Amino acid sequence: MANYFSLFLVVLTVASGLIWLIDAKIFAPKRRQKVVAANGGNELPEGIELPVPYVVDTAQQIFPVIAFVLVLRSFIYEPFQIPSGSMMPTLLVGDFILVEKFSYGLKDPVTRTKFFETGAPERGDVVVFKYPENPKLDYIKRVVGLPGDTISYSAKDLYIKPACASGENCAPEYKVERDFLGQYNYQGFQVNKLSEQLGDVNHEILIFPRRLDDISRYYEQSGTRIGEWVVPEGNYFVMGDNRDNSEDGRFWGFVSDDHLVGKAVAIWISFEFGHAPEDFLPTWIPTGVRFERVGGID
């Protein structure tokens, strides 16, 4: 849907701009000449604006607005809605976030071809990307592994062996640091809330201690054991903060740089949705606004 909307914006911008340009260069001078001829060849006074066709007038009105929206949405910021709980407690269902599109390079809004480098994801970033198994869908997860890293996940613990170039003094594998923060109510179950340190980012995660890891569904990479992944060049390994309720890289592999949309940087509004299906009001109508959630994303 997002790709279709981008294509629609591009077509509308180009069409309205061409209508305005062609009219200004060809048809507007002809209309003026006709009026001058009907006026006995006398030039019209300065400041006199001639009537323009409805289509041209509409194009003149919408082109600046559509062009601004296209540039803003394609290269600067784009709004997204959080549809699931896979990033709890960092992001909740009903959060509306801003994604910084220029963080990881400028891309053509239609073909998504990168034409200008601006940076790369860092460990701990929350990123929006095209789901590798269905690029029509947008997913949001946290970057855990960078190109060349070896990532292991076993018994709820996360291990990282950073990438190491040949000849360097390579860093050893380490267990990601966590601190227990207390219990968290998730869909009627008490789960553990912990703080986790990924690179320079300290954030919160949820762990369901009594739920077994679904290792039978883990993505299997040639040359590695179950629950271990070596991140290829130009790719990233991502996981949800709600570790036992997230369909992430553990199950389908890696996110390529081509699929990155941008970095999630802020929550600009957050709604609660509490209507039951049997209520008079539809479930998509908010029951409240969580103003305390507005702000930056860790």
C-alpha positions as CSV (number, residue, x, y, z in Angstrom):
1,M,0.0,0.0,0.0
2,A,2.8,2.4,0.9
3,N,4.5,1.8,-2.5
4,Y,1.2,2.4,-4.3
5,F,0.7,5.7,-2.4
6,S,4.3,6.8,-3.3
7,L,3.6,6.0,-7.0
8,F,0.3,7.9,-6.8
9,L,2.1,11.0,-5.3
10,V,4.8,10.9,-8.0
11,V,2.2,10.6,-10.9
12,L,0.1,13.3,-9.4
13,T,3.1,15.6,-8.9
14,V,4.4,15.1,-12.4
15,A,1.0,15.4,-14.0
16,S,0.0,18.6,-12.2
17,G,3.5,20.1,-12.9
18,L,3.3,19.3,-16.6
19,I,-0.2,20.8,-16.9
20,W,1.0,24.0,-15.3
21,L,4.2,24.1,-17.3
22,I,2.6,23.4,-20.7
23,D,-0.1,25.9,-20.1
24,A,2.4,28.6,-19.0
25,K,4.6,28.1,-22.1
26,I,2.0,27.4,-24.8
27,F,-1.7,28.0,-24.0
28,A,-1.5,31.0,-21.6
29,P,0.4,33.2,-24.2
30,K,-2.2,32.2,-26.9
31,R,-5.1,33.2,-24.6
32,R,-3.4,36.5,-23.9
33,Q,-2.9,37.1,-27.6
34,K,-6.6,36.5,-28.3
35,V,-7.6,39.0,-25.6
36,V,-5.1,41.6,-26.9
37,A,-6.4,41.1,-30.5
38,A,-10.0,41.6,-29.3
39,N,-8.9,44.7,-27.5
40,G,-7.7,46.3,-30.7
41,G,-4.1,45.3,-30.3
42,N,-3.7,47.2,-27.1
43,E,-1.7,45.5,-24.4
44,L,-3.5,44.7,-21.2
45,P,-2.7,46.8,-18.1
46,E,-0.1,45.4,-15.7
47,G,-1.5,43.1,-13.0
48,I,-4.5,41.9,-15.0
49,E,-4.9,38.2,-14.6
50,L,-6.8,36.3,-17.3
51,P,-9.2,33.5,-16.4
52,V,-7.6,30.0,-16.7
53,P,-9.3,26.7,-17.4
54,Y,-10.5,24.7,-14.4
55,V,-8.0,21.9,-14.9
56,V,-5.1,24.3,-15.1
57,D,-6.2,26.3,-12.1
58,T,-6.5,23.0,-10.1
59,A,-3.0,21.9,-11.2
60,Q,-1.6,25.3,-10.1
61,Q,-3.2,25.0,-6.7
62,I,-2.2,21.4,-5.9
63,F,1.2,21.1,-7.4
64,P,3.2,23.0,-4.7
65,V,1.3,21.1,-1.9
66,I,1.7,17.6,-3.5
67,A,5.4,18.3,-4.4
68,F,6.1,19.3,-0.8
69,V,4.3,16.2,0.6
70,L,6.3,14.0,-1.9
71,V,9.6,15.4,-0.9
72,L,8.8,15.3,2.8
73,R,7.5,11.7,2.7
74,S,10.0,10.3,0.3
75,F,13.2,11.8,1.7
76,I,12.7,13.3,5.1
77,Y,10.0,11.9,7.4
78,E,7.1,9.4,6.9
79,P,4.4,8.5,9.5
80,F,3.7,4.9,10.4
81,Q,1.3,3.2,12.7
82,I,2.3,0.3,15.0
83,P,-0.1,-2.5,14.3
84,S,1.1,-5.3,16.7
85,G,2.8,-5.8,20.0
86,S,6.1,-7.3,18.7
87,M,8.0,-4.2,19.9
88,M,6.5,-3.9,23.4
89,P,7.3,-2.3,25.7
90,T,9.1,0.2,23.5
91,L,6.2,0.6,21.1
92,L,2.6,-0.2,21.8
93,V,-0.3,-0.9,19.4
94,G,-1.8,2.5,18.6
95,D,1.5,4.4,18.6
96,F,2.0,6.6,15.6
97,I,5.6,7.1,14.8
98,L,7.8,9.2,12.6
99,V,10.4,7.4,10.5
100,E,13.5,9.4,9.4
101,K,13.9,8.4,5.7
102,F,17.3,10.0,5.1
103,S,19.1,8.2,8.0
104,Y,20.3,5.3,5.8
105,G,20.6,7.0,2.4
106,L,18.3,8.7,-0.1
107,K,16.2,6.4,-2.3
108,D,14.0,6.9,-5.4
109,P,10.4,6.8,-4.0
110,V,9.2,4.4,-6.8
111,T,12.0,2.0,-7.5
112,R,13.6,2.4,-4.0
113,T,17.1,2.6,-5.7
114,K,19.6,4.4,-3.4
115,F,21.2,7.3,-5.1
116,F,23.0,9.0,-2.2
117,E,24.6,7.6,0.9
118,T,24.0,9.3,4.3
119,G,24.7,6.6,6.8
120,A,24.1,3.0,8.0
121,P,22.1,1.4,10.8
122,E,23.8,1.1,14.2
123,R,23.3,-1.7,16.7
124,G,20.2,-0.8,18.8
125,D,18.5,1.3,16.1
126,V,14.7,0.8,15.7
127,V,14.2,0.4,11.9
128,V,11.3,0.2,9.5
129,F,11.9,-2.1,6.6
130,K,10.2,-4.1,3.8
131,Y,9.4,-7.6,5.0
132,P,11.9,-9.8,3.0
133,E,9.3,-12.5,2.4
134,N,6.6,-10.0,1.2
135,P,8.1,-6.5,0.4
136,K,4.6,-5.1,0.2
137,L,4.5,-5.2,4.0
138,D,6.3,-2.8,6.4
139,Y,7.9,-4.3,9.5
140,I,9.5,-2.6,12.5
141,K,12.2,-4.2,14.6
142,R,15.5,-3.4,16.4
143,V,18.9,-3.9,14.8
144,V,20.8,-6.6,16.7
145,G,23.4,-7.7,14.2
146,L,25.6,-5.7,11.8
147,P,27.2,-7.0,8.6
148,G,29.8,-9.7,9.6
149,D,28.5,-10.2,13.1
150,T,27.7,-13.7,14.5
151,I,24.5,-13.7,16.5
152,S,23.4,-16.5,18.8
153,Y,20.2,-16.8,20.7
154,S,19.8,-19.6,23.3
155,A,17.6,-20.1,26.4
156,K,16.4,-16.5,26.0
157,D,19.9,-15.1,26.1
158,L,21.5,-13.1,23.2
159,Y,25.1,-13.4,22.3
160,I,27.1,-11.3,19.8
161,K,30.5,-11.8,18.2
162,P,31.3,-8.5,16.4
163,A,32.5,-8.5,12.9
164,C,36.3,-8.7,12.6
165,A,38.4,-7.8,9.5
166,S,41.3,-10.0,8.7
167,G,44.4,-9.0,10.7
168,E,42.5,-7.1,13.4
169,N,42.5,-7.9,17.1
170,C,39.1,-9.4,17.1
171,A,36.6,-8.9,19.9
172,P,35.4,-12.1,21.6
173,E,31.8,-13.2,21.7
174,Y,29.9,-11.6,24.6
175,K,26.5,-12.1,26.3
176,V,24.3,-9.0,26.0
177,E,23.9,-7.3,29.4
178,R,20.4,-7.3,31.0
179,D,18.9,-6.1,34.3
180,F,15.6,-7.3,35.7
181,L,13.1,-4.5,36.1
182,G,10.0,-6.3,37.3
183,Q,6.9,-8.0,36.0
184,Y,4.8,-6.7,33.0
185,N,1.2,-7.7,32.2
186,Y,1.0,-8.8,28.6
187,Q,-2.4,-10.1,27.4
188,G,-3.2,-11.3,30.9
189,F,0.2,-13.1,31.5
190,Q,2.9,-11.9,33.8
191,V,6.2,-11.6,31.8
192,N,9.6,-10.4,32.8
193,K,10.6,-6.8,31.9
194,L,14.3,-6.3,31.5
195,S,16.7,-3.5,30.4
196,E,19.1,-4.5,27.6
197,Q,22.2,-2.8,26.4
198,L,22.8,-2.9,22.6
199,G,25.7,-0.7,21.6
200,D,25.0,2.7,23.0
201,V,21.3,2.1,23.3
202,N,19.7,1.0,26.6
203,H,16.2,-0.2,26.1
204,E,13.5,-2.5,27.6
205,I,12.5,-5.9,26.4
206,L,9.9,-8.5,27.5
207,I,10.7,-12.2,28.1
208,F,8.1,-14.9,28.7
209,P,10.3,-17.3,30.9
210,R,7.9,-20.2,30.7
211,R,7.5,-20.2,26.9
212,L,10.0,-22.5,25.1
213,D,11.9,-21.0,22.2
214,D,10.4,-22.2,18.9
215,I,13.8,-23.5,17.6
216,S,12.0,-25.8,15.1
217,R,11.1,-22.7,13.1
218,Y,14.4,-20.9,13.3
219,Y,16.0,-19.8,10.0
220,E,18.8,-22.3,9.1
221,Q,21.9,-20.9,7.6
222,S,24.4,-23.1,6.0
223,G,27.6,-23.6,8.1
224,T,26.0,-22.5,11.4
225,R,24.3,-24.4,14.2
226,I,20.6,-23.9,15.1
227,G,20.1,-20.5,16.8
228,E,23.3,-19.0,15.3
229,W,23.5,-16.6,12.3
230,V,26.4,-14.9,10.5
231,V,25.1,-11.6,9.1
232,P,26.1,-11.3,5.4
233,E,27.6,-8.1,4.0
234,G,24.9,-5.5,3.1
235,N,22.5,-7.1,5.5
236,Y,21.3,-6.7,9.1
237,F,19.8,-9.1,11.8
238,V,16.8,-7.7,13.6
239,M,14.6,-8.8,16.5
240,G,11.5,-7.5,18.3
241,D,11.7,-6.2,21.9
242,N,8.8,-8.5,22.8
243,R,11.2,-11.5,22.3
244,D,8.7,-14.3,22.7
245,N,6.0,-12.6,20.6
246,S,7.9,-11.4,17.6
247,E,8.2,-12.8,14.0
248,D,11.7,-11.5,13.3
249,G,15.1,-12.5,11.9
250,R,15.3,-15.7,14.0
251,F,12.6,-17.1,11.7
252,W,13.2,-15.6,8.3
253,G,16.8,-14.4,8.2
254,F,18.2,-11.0,7.3
255,V,17.2,-7.6,6.2
256,S,19.1,-6.3,3.2
257,D,20.1,-2.6,2.9
258,D,17.8,-2.4,-0.1
259,H,14.8,-3.2,2.1
260,L,15.5,-0.5,4.7
261,V,12.9,2.3,4.9
262,G,14.3,4.4,7.7
263,K,15.0,4.9,11.4
264,A,12.1,5.2,13.8
265,V,12.9,8.4,15.8
266,A,9.7,9.6,17.6
267,I,6.2,8.9,18.7
268,W,4.0,11.8,17.6
269,I,0.7,10.6,19.0
270,S,-0.5,7.4,20.7
271,F,-4.1,6.2,20.8
272,E,-5.8,3.6,23.0
273,F,-8.2,1.2,21.3
274,G,-10.5,-0.5,23.9
275,H,-13.8,-1.1,22.2
276,A,-14.9,-4.7,22.1
277,P,-16.3,-6.2,18.9
278,E,-19.8,-6.3,20.3
279,D,-19.7,-2.5,21.3
280,F,-21.8,0.0,19.3
281,L,-18.7,1.9,18.2
282,P,-16.2,0.2,15.9
283,T,-13.0,-1.2,17.3
284,W,-10.9,1.2,15.2
285,I,-12.2,4.3,17.0
286,P,-9.8,5.3,19.8
287,T,-11.0,5.3,23.4
288,G,-8.2,7.6,24.6
289,V,-5.0,9.4,23.9
290,R,-1.7,8.5,25.7
291,F,0.0,11.9,25.7
292,E,2.7,10.6,28.0
293,R,4.1,8.4,25.2
294,V,4.8,11.3,22.8
295,G,8.5,11.8,22.4
296,G,11.7,10.1,21.2
297,I,12.2,6.4,20.8
298,D,15.0,4.5,22.7
